Amino acid sequence: MTNIQTNGVTQSVRPLEPQPAAIVVGASSGIGAALVKELAKRGYRVGALARREDKLDELVAGIKGQTLVKAIPHDVTDYEAIPDVFSQLVDELGGLDLIIYAAGVMPNVGPEEYDFEKDRQQVEINLLGAMGWLNLAARRFQITKSGTIIGIGSVAGDRGRKGNPAYHTTKGALATYLESLRNRLADSNVQVTTIKPGFIDTAMLDGVEGTFWVISPERAAELILNAAEKKRQIAYVPFQWRFVMLIIKYIPSFIFRKLSV
Amino acid sequence: MPTLKPELPDDHLEYVEAWGRASGSVAHVFRPSTIDELKKNFKLAQETGRTIGFRGGGNSYGDAFGNRENMVLDLSRLNRITDWNPETGIIKVEPGVTVEQLWRYVLADGWWPPVVTGTAKTTVGGCAAMNTHGKNGFVMGTFGDHITEFEMLMANGRKKVCNREKNSELFHAAIGGFGMFGCFTSLTMQLKKIYSGHLEVEGCSRPNLASAMSWFDENRDGADYLVGWLDSTAKGSGFGRGEMHKARYLQPGEDPAPARTLSLQAQAIPDSIMGIIPKSSMWFYMGFFFNNFGMKMVNTGKYVAARMLTGEKGKKYQQPHAAYHFLLDYVPGWKWGYGRGGLIQYQTFFPKKTAEDAFAALLKLNQERRMPNYLTVVKRHKPSDFLVSYSPDGYSMAMDFRITRHNREAVSRMARAMDEIVVKHHGQFYFAKDSTLRPDIAQQTMGTEKVAEVIRLKKKYDSKFFFQTDLWNRVFAPLAKK
């Protein structure tokens, strides 16, 4: 493939010093980019995918150290291309131990706006892309009886709020899809972790008001990988959100719709 | 994306685990049962841009039969015995025939494989590719010494017949060449005539390393097999103490009823211990001892028992061949006792002169780092004339180390320290056991010229590097690139 980028590190895998391999889908910025850096720091061989080639260049160039990083420009809505890119990347990395689906969009939607194009874009990127990628990983992990799948959902998936119906829908559906994968793969020694981030200091937060407990994407990346390592099924990042969402989940609808949450 | 490799369907994907269970990789595993199918697998690999690695019985401790994300051809279904002459003891087999299949086939005619591994689950193809050894290396050499001819399927799809006269360069490279030159499709071997199904075994104990080592040369005359076990946990005056076993074939007339001892029934390994404890669950109970404290008890207990039962002078008894040779099959699944992390073996070969110092240094290092090896076995060897030879006129020591989730790094560091001892004492490594060798150490122990010759012949017989394994990629690929 002509447009595959690599930091040029070559390394052989030694039996006692395994270098696990990870793929991050949606790595151009925000949590995805931070995850790539954190994985490299932890000794993973990383395959990074994102739509924006210039961002990938920047990312690969910025990673120092001994770990191999490969990057391929890819649009997750190009569903037909996914199997080829997946097998190419797994081949180049020499295996696959972890896959993280971090691609997601959240366009601004006004209170009286019902824009099908915006909704469709979110469903395609936040949900269908995840199915395209994670199905392939799930099948492989089921056969090889090992592996970890991480899906980046959102606290927004726990309730259908007023703000952006499609966003809440996709994140809620993603959580359900991941739960199904988890149950399906339980006998195959495969770990599936659903991450529900609160406010992370990324471009997605630009223009959003009333934020609190904001953490950096780097910190979020650490917490996400720690949660998967500890074999968490669902992890709120940062963890305080767990308590907030526990309450929010059980607020009756007739009250919920009157609140400005 | 025009340069993409054509996709290989994932229905043959498997996790290929090292025998020691400490590592593994995922590959497309195919199990051809005919030579035609084997050729088709070659073609499929070429069409999809994959490399091929071979797997026999899958008893290599490390990554010798793994081939990450590429193809692994498991040859265990190519297991036909195609010709047998009970007069001459010459047998022709396909590569997937196991040592067990072999000895069971020829025993009643009064023959035995001249060199056998500690488990009978290995295949003839695998033994030839790794050029394995047994407890009789000092007299019978290696497995390859008894192969008279083989046929090999080369990367270009052609067959080559090799023996010591014809294609002798390839003959000497492919035996011990760990599957890097081609695929054995047929092997012809000369077996050893025996006159009884029993061996005369003599066990004795030795109180320290020097005396354990000198035991070998004191006893080699008249012995057909010599093997020593060392108590790796003993310190002070008992450092390097052990239990030694020598054995010899019975001569014609010594066994009053050879037809009886040469029967399969007489060779059956019992499936319970003392007639009551079923061996199929033994590994579970062994697990309680696979830790530093438990192993101290086991090692000490074994030595004390040997000392009491046989003493330094020794005690003679008769034992069936199978029970004597295939100790690793004695307790089925014993490796599971090591737990999830499995084990690795670190086996090194030293010339006579340096062996004792080297063994002492290695055992001391293990003790100092509180990572004693759990099973230490010493054997005596003689040189072989194959390209990738590992045995000098000297001794080998095999050490088993338990691997856990937490000690990988520490064991790995210790292996590096052991490597230094090996280099300093002119030691050698053996690929069927290896998990830790690095390219620079391979170059130092094998010698620059030997490595260059391996790479030259690899390029000559497999110019596109069609045959690869994780072992090749770990140790030789970086050297081939230079």
Interface residues (C-beta under 8 A of the other chain):
Chain A: M1 T2 S12 V13 R14 P15 L16 E17 P18 A81 P83 D84 V85 S87 Q88 V90 D91 G94 G95 L96 R139 R140 I143 T144 K145 S146
Chain B: M1 T3 L4 K5 E7 L8 D10 L13 E14 Y15 A18 A22 S23 S25 V26 G62 D63 R68 E69 I344 I403 R408 E409 V411 S412 A415 S435 T436 R438 D470 N473 R474 A477 P478
